[in-house]
Amino acid sequence: MGWKEVPVIAVETHGSNAFQASVVAGKLVSLQKITTIASGLASDTISTKSLELSLVHPVVPFAVSDAMAADSVRQFAEDAKTLVEPACGAALSLCYTQIIRDILPSLESGSDVIVLVTGGSDITLNQLDEYRKKYLKPPVIVKSGSEVFLKMDDKLSHMRDIDTSNPMAISRNSNT
């Protein structure tokens, strides 16, 4: 497989997904409001060149929750003894939650996955401590295009198949 066939998974947080919105729409989209702890992703629009490149190379735009990004910052700090900011945590979350296997089901267990790990200039130890308290082991909620999925029982489930009427517990609908 050559580099031209290697997919790029572009990961943003739900409140900063200008790239995902633009790729899905096939044109530049400006976000009305940015709501994310991942300040490194806080751009209301992407460049024309980014959109053009996404059309000539296999790109999977994906969005994860702030909680998933923050928990991955914590896990990476524990694993690698290195601080990264939530923008990087968004990408790392695909590996820590194993969602990458749902995105790329043909990925073999011995396959190499490259995650661009950048930056720790927009994170402090106090923030990391706050993330530990607020976001420890959050639910896995991801967005692909206009579809929203929740990971339950080691399987991604579409939100339309989840019974959200009981606020104390989330369970599958009986008709799935």
C-alpha positions in Angstrom: 0.0 0.0 0.0 1.4 3.4 -1.0 1.0 6.6 1.0 -1.7 7.8 -1.4 -3.9 4.9 -0.1 -3.2 5.5 3.6 -6.3 7.1 5.2 -5.9 10.2 7.3 -8.3 10.4 10.2 -8.8 14.0 11.0 -10.1 14.3 14.6 -11.7 17.3 16.1 -13.9 17.8 19.1 -17.7 18.2 18.8 -17.5 21.9 19.5 -14.7 22.6 17.0 -15.5 20.4 14.0 -15.2 22.9 11.1 -13.2 20.5 9.0 -15.7 17.7 9.5 -18.6 20.0 8.7 -16.9 21.3 5.5 -15.9 17.8 4.2 -19.5 16.5 4.8 -21.0 19.6 3.1 -18.4 19.5 0.3 -17.8 23.3 0.7 -16.4 25.6 3.3 -18.6 25.8 6.4 -18.2 28.4 9.2 -19.2 27.3 12.7 -21.6 29.7 14.4 -20.0 29.1 17.8 -16.9 27.2 19.0 -17.5 25.3 22.3 -14.5 23.2 23.2 -11.7 22.9 25.7 -9.4 22.1 22.8 -8.3 25.7 22.1 -5.8 24.4 19.5 -8.8 23.3 17.4 -10.8 26.5 17.9 -11.2 27.8 14.3 -14.6 28.7 12.9 -13.6 27.7 9.4 -10.8 25.8 7.5 -8.7 26.9 4.6 -9.7 26.2 1.0 -6.5 24.2 0.6 -7.5 21.8 3.5 -10.8 21.1 1.8 -9.2 20.6 -1.6 -6.7 18.1 -0.2 -9.4 16.2 1.6 -11.0 15.6 -1.8 -7.8 14.0 -3.4 -6.7 11.9 -0.4 -8.7 9.4 1.7 -9.7 11.4 4.7 -12.1 10.4 7.5 -13.3 13.5 9.4 -14.2 12.5 12.9 -15.4 14.3 16.1 -15.1 13.2 19.7 -16.3 14.8 22.9 -14.2 17.2 25.0 -14.4 14.6 27.8 -12.8 11.9 25.5 -10.1 14.4 24.5 -9.4 15.4 28.2 -9.3 11.8 29.4 -6.8 10.9 26.7 -4.6 13.9 27.8 -4.6 12.3 31.3 -3.9 8.8 30.0 -1.1 10.0 27.8 0.5 11.9 30.6 0.4 8.7 32.7 1.7 6.5 29.9 4.3 8.8 28.2 5.0 11.1 31.1 4.4 14.0 28.7 1.8 16.7 28.7 -0.2 17.4 25.6 -3.2 19.7 25.1 -6.8 18.5 24.4 -6.4 19.1 20.7 -3.9 16.3 20.7 -6.0 14.3 23.1 -8.8 14.3 20.5 -6.6 12.2 18.2 -5.2 10.1 21.0 -8.8 9.2 22.1 -9.3 7.1 19.0 -6.5 4.8 20.2 -7.3 4.8 23.9 -11.0 4.0 23.3 -10.2 1.6 20.5 -12.7 3.5 18.3 -10.0 3.4 15.6 -10.9 -0.3 15.0 -14.5 0.8 14.4 -13.4 3.4 11.9 -11.0 1.1 10.1 -12.3 -2.4 10.6 -9.7 -3.9 8.3 -6.9 -2.7 10.7 -5.0 -5.7 11.8 -3.8 -6.1 15.4 -0.2 -5.7 14.3 -0.8 -2.7 12.1 1.1 0.5 12.7 -0.9 3.6 13.5 0.7 7.0 13.5 -0.8 9.7 15.8 0.7 13.1 15.4 1.4 14.1 19.0 1.9 17.8 19.4 2.0 20.5 21.9 1.8 21.0 25.6 2.0 24.7 25.5 -1.7 25.1 26.2 -2.0 22.8 29.2 -1.0 23.1 32.9 -0.7 20.6 35.7 -3.8 22.3 37.3 -5.8 21.7 34.1 -4.6 18.1 34.0 -5.8 17.7 37.6 -9.2 19.3 36.7 -9.5 16.9 33.8 -8.8 13.9 36.1 -11.6 15.0 38.4 -14.1 16.0 35.8 -13.6 13.6 32.9 -12.3 10.3 34.3 -13.4 7.5 32.0 -16.1 9.3 30.1 -18.7 7.7 27.8 -17.5 7.3 24.3 -19.7 9.5 22.1 -18.4 10.2 18.5 -19.7 11.9 15.4 -19.1 10.8 11.9 -20.7 13.1 9.3 -24.2 13.8 10.7 -24.3 10.5 12.5 -23.8 10.2 16.3 -22.7 7.0 17.9 -22.3 5.8 21.5 -19.9 2.9 22.3 -21.6 0.4 24.5 -20.7 -3.3 25.2 -17.5 -2.8 23.1 -19.7 -1.9 20.1 -20.6 1.4 18.4 -24.4 1.9 18.5 -26.2 4.6 16.5 -27.9 7.1 18.9 -31.3 6.3 17.2 -30.9 2.7 18.6 -30.3 3.9 22.2 -33.2 4.3 24.7 -32.5 7.7 26.3 -35.9 7.9 28.1 -34.4 6.6 31.4 -32.0 9.3 32.7 -30.5 6.9 35.3 -29.4 4.3 32.7 -28.8 4.0 29.0 -30.0 0.7 27.5 -30.5 -0.6 24.0 -34.0 -0.3 22.5 -35.7 -3.7 22.5 -36.2 -3.4 18.7 -32.5 -3.5 17.8 
